[in-house]
Amino acid sequence: MKLLLTPLLWFFLFTVNAPTAQEVPAAPDKSGTSFYDQCGATEKNLGQGNASENLQNGFCLGYVAGISQGVESSETIHHVKTSQKIFCLPEGVTTIQKVRIIRKYIGNHPEQANNPAQGQVLMALREAFPCDK
């Protein structure tokens, strides 16, 4: 009996706390403007929001981590020279720091804000962390 109750308890806990379809936010990947708007709360209330806000924060952090790690991995696999890399992250830069840098870049370049978000991410990281040191 105890073995049956444990999975049911876990199921109940997760279904009660799971966000509904209307609460699930969109990934911040449409434009610089959508990234700027959707990831604004991530800077301020990381880990302090409700389930929907925390899910949005996860989207923002995952989006930035995915792009930056994807670029770095691709450059490593293809043996890209440092002088030809898109950006060179110093050790210890956190994903939330990258989110702040990207939002600042988008805020400083409103003429480009409607361009795709992934390009804004790359340009922001390139400007903040150039490889030509």
C-alpha positions as CSV (number, residue, x, y, z in Angstrom):
1,M,0.0,0.0,0.0
2,K,2.8,2.4,0.9
3,L,4.5,1.8,-2.5
4,L,1.3,2.8,-4.3
5,L,0.8,6.0,-2.2
6,T,4.2,7.4,-2.8
7,P,3.9,7.8,-6.6
8,L,0.4,9.1,-6.2
9,L,1.6,11.7,-3.7
10,W,4.4,12.8,-6.1
11,F,1.9,13.0,-9.0
12,F,-0.5,15.1,-7.0
13,L,2.3,17.5,-5.9
14,F,3.6,18.0,-9.4
15,T,0.2,18.4,-11.1
16,V,-1.0,20.9,-8.5
17,N,2.1,23.1,-8.8
18,A,2.6,22.7,-12.6
19,P,1.8,25.9,-14.6
20,T,-1.2,25.7,-16.9
21,A,-0.9,26.2,-20.7
22,Q,-1.8,29.9,-20.3
23,E,0.9,30.4,-17.7
24,V,3.7,28.8,-19.7
25,P,5.7,31.7,-21.1
26,A,7.1,31.8,-24.6
27,A,10.9,31.4,-25.1
28,P,12.6,34.7,-25.6
29,D,13.8,34.0,-29.1
30,K,11.7,36.1,-31.5
31,S,13.5,39.4,-31.4
32,G,15.7,41.5,-29.2
33,T,12.6,43.3,-28.0
34,S,11.0,40.0,-26.8
35,F,14.2,39.0,-25.1
36,Y,14.5,42.4,-23.4
37,D,10.9,42.3,-22.2
38,Q,10.7,38.6,-21.3
39,C,14.1,38.4,-19.5
40,G,13.8,41.7,-17.5
41,A,12.4,39.9,-14.4
42,T,15.2,37.4,-14.6
43,E,17.7,40.1,-13.5
44,K,15.6,41.2,-10.6
45,N,13.9,38.2,-9.1
46,L,16.0,35.1,-9.9
47,G,14.6,32.3,-7.9
48,Q,12.1,34.5,-6.0
49,G,9.1,34.4,-8.3
50,N,6.1,32.2,-8.6
51,A,6.2,29.0,-10.8
52,S,5.4,30.9,-14.0
53,E,8.1,33.6,-13.3
54,N,10.6,30.9,-12.4
55,L,9.8,29.1,-15.6
56,Q,10.3,32.3,-17.6
57,N,13.7,32.8,-15.8
58,G,14.7,29.3,-16.8
59,F,13.8,30.0,-20.4
60,C,16.0,33.1,-20.4
61,L,18.9,31.5,-18.7
62,G,18.7,28.4,-20.8
63,Y,18.4,30.4,-24.0
64,V,21.5,32.4,-23.2
65,A,23.4,29.4,-22.0
66,G,22.4,27.4,-25.1
67,I,23.6,30.0,-27.5
68,S,26.8,30.8,-25.8
69,Q,27.8,27.2,-25.1
70,G,26.7,26.2,-28.6
71,V,29.0,28.8,-30.2
72,E,31.9,27.9,-27.9
73,S,31.4,24.2,-28.6
74,S,31.2,24.7,-32.4
75,E,34.3,26.9,-32.4
76,T,36.2,24.2,-30.4
77,I,35.1,21.4,-32.6
78,H,36.1,23.3,-35.7
79,H,39.4,24.5,-34.2
80,V,38.6,28.2,-34.8
81,K,41.5,30.4,-34.0
82,T,41.0,32.8,-31.1
83,S,41.3,35.8,-33.4
84,Q,38.4,34.5,-35.4
85,K,36.1,33.6,-32.5
86,I,32.8,35.5,-32.1
87,F,33.5,36.2,-28.4
88,C,35.9,35.1,-25.7
89,L,34.3,34.6,-22.3
90,P,36.6,35.1,-19.3
91,E,36.4,32.3,-16.8
92,G,33.8,32.7,-14.2
93,V,31.2,34.7,-16.2
94,T,27.8,33.5,-15.1
95,T,24.7,33.1,-17.2
96,I,22.8,35.8,-15.3
97,Q,25.7,38.2,-16.0
98,K,25.3,37.4,-19.7
99,V,21.6,38.1,-19.5
100,R,22.3,41.5,-18.0
101,I,24.9,42.3,-20.7
102,I,22.5,41.3,-23.5
103,R,19.7,43.4,-22.1
104,K,22.0,46.4,-21.7
105,Y,23.1,45.9,-25.3
106,I,19.5,45.8,-26.6
107,G,18.6,48.8,-24.6
108,N,21.6,50.7,-26.0
109,H,20.8,49.7,-29.6
110,P,17.0,50.2,-30.0
111,E,17.4,50.5,-33.8
112,Q,18.3,46.8,-33.9
113,A,15.8,45.6,-31.2
114,N,13.4,44.1,-33.8
115,N,16.2,41.9,-35.3
116,P,16.3,38.2,-34.2
117,A,17.2,37.7,-30.6
118,Q,20.1,35.2,-31.4
119,G,21.9,37.9,-33.3
120,Q,21.5,40.4,-30.5
121,V,22.9,37.8,-28.1
122,L,26.0,37.2,-30.2
123,M,26.6,40.9,-30.8
124,A,26.2,41.7,-27.1
125,L,28.7,39.0,-26.1
126,R,31.1,40.0,-28.9
127,E,31.0,43.7,-27.7
128,A,31.4,42.7,-24.1
129,F,34.0,40.0,-24.5
130,P,36.1,40.6,-27.6
131,C,38.8,38.2,-28.5
132,D,41.3,40.8,-29.7
133,K,42.9,41.4,-26.4
